[in-house]
């Protein structure tokens, strides 16, 4: 299944361009024009990334990023903005965004950003899987050790019982 991307962008042309680029690259794209529309009846659990316009008619990314993080903690957020200023960039970076892309959208920059996000997410999944396997290995080692101790006690008890029966 292709990764799902949510595009929250109020400008129709920019939204259409983003959709075209993403769909050509094989992503499943959903769109919204406002934050309110984005939060209405949407399954946030399967988004790989969220492309978010920094300023929308019903608020700014600064205000909505915590709610987006709560709704989709597994998704990385990329801010797309025509209002590139240092203070704004620093503020959204504090919210842990994955990237900050100025408008007009450079398709290659967008592709590189999403490829980097995808690579990082795959590495994180591999790390989590390795940690789970290590925990399972540790548990099996502990169980094996405890089982061996129990078997040795049983063997010793059987030996003592055998001696007492022989006498």
C-alpha positions as CSV (number, residue, x, y, z in Angstrom):
1,X,0.0,0.0,0.0
2,X,1.3,3.4,-0.9
3,X,2.0,5.9,1.9
4,X,-0.8,8.4,2.7
5,X,-0.1,12.1,2.8
6,X,-2.5,14.8,4.0
7,X,-2.2,18.2,2.3
8,X,-3.7,21.1,4.3
9,X,-3.5,24.1,2.0
10,X,-6.0,26.8,1.3
11,X,-4.7,28.0,-2.1
12,X,-6.4,25.9,-4.7
13,X,-3.5,26.0,-7.3
14,X,-0.8,25.1,-4.7
15,X,-3.0,22.3,-3.4
16,X,-3.5,21.0,-6.9
17,X,0.3,21.2,-7.7
18,X,1.1,19.3,-4.5
19,X,-1.4,16.6,-5.3
20,X,-0.1,16.2,-8.8
21,X,3.5,15.9,-7.6
22,X,2.6,13.5,-4.8
23,X,0.3,11.3,-6.9
24,X,2.9,11.1,-9.7
25,X,5.4,9.8,-7.0
26,X,2.8,7.1,-5.9
27,X,1.5,8.7,-2.7
28,X,-2.2,8.5,-1.7
29,X,-3.2,12.1,-1.2
30,X,-6.0,13.5,0.9
31,X,-6.6,17.3,1.0
32,X,-8.2,19.9,3.2
33,X,-8.5,23.7,2.8
34,X,-8.7,24.5,6.5
35,X,-7.7,23.0,9.9
36,X,-11.4,22.5,10.7
37,X,-11.9,20.6,7.5
38,X,-8.8,18.5,8.2
39,X,-10.1,17.5,11.7
40,X,-13.6,16.5,10.5
41,X,-14.0,12.7,10.2
42,X,-10.5,11.9,9.3
43,X,-8.5,8.8,10.1
44,X,-5.1,10.3,11.2
45,X,-3.5,7.0,12.2
46,X,-2.3,6.0,8.7
47,X,-0.7,9.2,7.5
48,X,3.0,9.0,6.7
49,X,3.4,12.8,6.3
50,X,1.3,16.0,6.6
51,X,2.0,18.9,4.3
52,X,0.8,22.0,6.2
53,X,0.4,25.5,5.0
54,X,1.7,27.8,7.8
55,X,-1.2,30.2,7.5
56,X,-4.8,29.2,6.9
57,X,-8.1,31.1,7.2
58,X,-8.9,29.5,10.5
59,X,-5.5,29.8,12.2
60,X,-1.8,29.3,12.0
61,X,0.4,26.2,12.1
62,X,1.9,27.5,15.4
63,X,-1.5,27.1,17.1
64,X,-2.6,23.9,15.4
65,X,0.6,21.8,15.5
66,X,0.1,20.4,19.0
67,X,-3.3,19.2,18.0
68,X,-2.0,17.7,14.8
69,X,0.8,16.0,16.8
70,X,-1.8,14.5,19.2
71,X,-4.0,13.3,16.3
72,X,-1.1,11.8,14.2
73,X,2.0,11.2,16.3
74,X,3.4,8.8,13.7
75,X,3.3,11.3,10.9
76,X,6.0,13.8,10.1
77,X,4.8,17.4,9.4
78,X,6.3,19.5,6.6
79,X,5.4,23.2,6.7
80,X,4.8,24.8,3.3
81,X,4.7,28.6,3.5
82,X,4.8,31.7,1.5
83,X,5.6,33.6,4.7
84,X,9.1,32.6,5.4
85,X,10.4,34.5,8.4
86,X,13.0,33.5,11.0
87,X,10.8,33.8,14.1
88,X,8.0,31.7,12.5
89,X,10.5,29.1,11.3
90,X,12.0,28.8,14.8
91,X,8.6,28.5,16.4
92,X,7.4,25.6,14.2
93,X,10.7,23.9,14.4
94,X,10.3,23.9,18.2
95,X,7.1,21.8,17.6
96,X,9.3,19.1,15.9
97,X,8.4,19.5,12.3
98,X,10.4,17.5,9.8
99,X,11.0,20.2,7.2
100,X,10.1,23.8,6.2
101,X,9.6,24.4,2.5
102,X,9.0,27.9,1.0
103,X,6.5,28.6,-1.7
104,X,6.6,28.4,-4.7
105,X,7.1,24.7,-4.2
106,X,10.2,23.2,-5.7
107,X,9.2,19.7,-6.6
108,X,12.7,18.3,-6.2
109,X,13.0,19.8,-2.7
110,X,9.6,18.3,-1.7
111,X,10.6,14.9,-3.1
112,X,13.9,15.0,-1.2
113,X,12.2,15.9,2.0
114,X,9.6,13.1,1.7
115,X,12.4,10.6,0.8
116,X,14.4,11.6,3.8
117,X,11.3,11.3,6.1
118,X,10.5,7.9,4.6
119,X,14.1,6.8,5.2
120,X,14.1,8.0,8.8
121,X,10.8,6.3,9.5
122,X,12.0,3.0,8.1
123,X,15.2,3.3,10.2
124,X,13.1,4.0,13.3
125,X,10.9,1.0,12.6
126,X,13.9,-1.3,12.2
127,X,15.3,0.1,15.5
128,X,12.0,-0.6,17.3
129,X,11.9,-4.1,15.8
130,X,15.5,-4.8,16.9
131,X,14.7,-3.6,20.4
132,X,11.6,-5.9,20.5
133,X,13.7,-8.8,19.3
134,X,16.4,-8.0,21.9
135,X,13.7,-8.0,24.6
136,X,12.3,-11.3,23.4
137,X,15.8,-12.8,23.4
138,X,16.4,-11.5,26.9
139,X,13.2,-13.1,28.1
140,X,14.0,-16.4,26.4
141,X,17.4,-16.4,28.0
142,X,15.9,-15.8,31.5
143,X,13.2,-18.4,31.0
144,X,15.9,-20.9,29.8
145,X,18.0,-20.2,32.8
146,X,15.1,-20.5,35.3
147,X,13.9,-23.7,33.6
148,X,17.4,-25.2,33.8
149,X,17.6,-24.4,37.5
150,X,14.2,-26.0,38.1
151,X,15.2,-29.1,36.1
152,X,18.4,-29.4,38.1
153,X,16.4,-29.3,41.4
154,X,14.0,-31.9,40.1
155,X,17.0,-34.2,39.1
156,X,18.5,-33.7,42.6
157,X,15.2,-34.6,44.3
158,X,14.8,-37.6,42.1
159,X,18.3,-38.7,42.9
160,X,17.7,-38.3,46.7
161,X,14.4,-40.2,46.4
162,X,16.1,-43.0,44.4
163,X,18.8,-43.3,47.2
164,X,16.2,-43.4,49.9
165,X,14.2,-46.1,48.1
166,X,17.4,-48.2,47.5
167,X,18.1,-48.1,51.3
